[in-house]
C-alpha cells in the first residue's frame, strides 16, 4: 500500500498551475471540475503515475 506524504502533496499543490488552484473556487462547475482534474494529475505525478491515454479533445501536433 502506498503511503501519502503530506509534505510531497503540499509541494505538488504549490507546484500546480495557478489557474487550477484558483479554479477550485470558480463559479462554474466546468471550471471547478477541470481544476480538480489538473490538481489530481499533479498529485499523481509526484508518485510517478501518469495518464497514458491522451485527452480525446487534444490535437496531435506533428514534430
Secondary structure, DSSP 4 states (H G I P E B T S, - for coil): -PPP-HHHHHHHHHHS-HHHHHHTT-SSHHHHHHHHHHHHHHHHHHTT----SPPTTPPP---
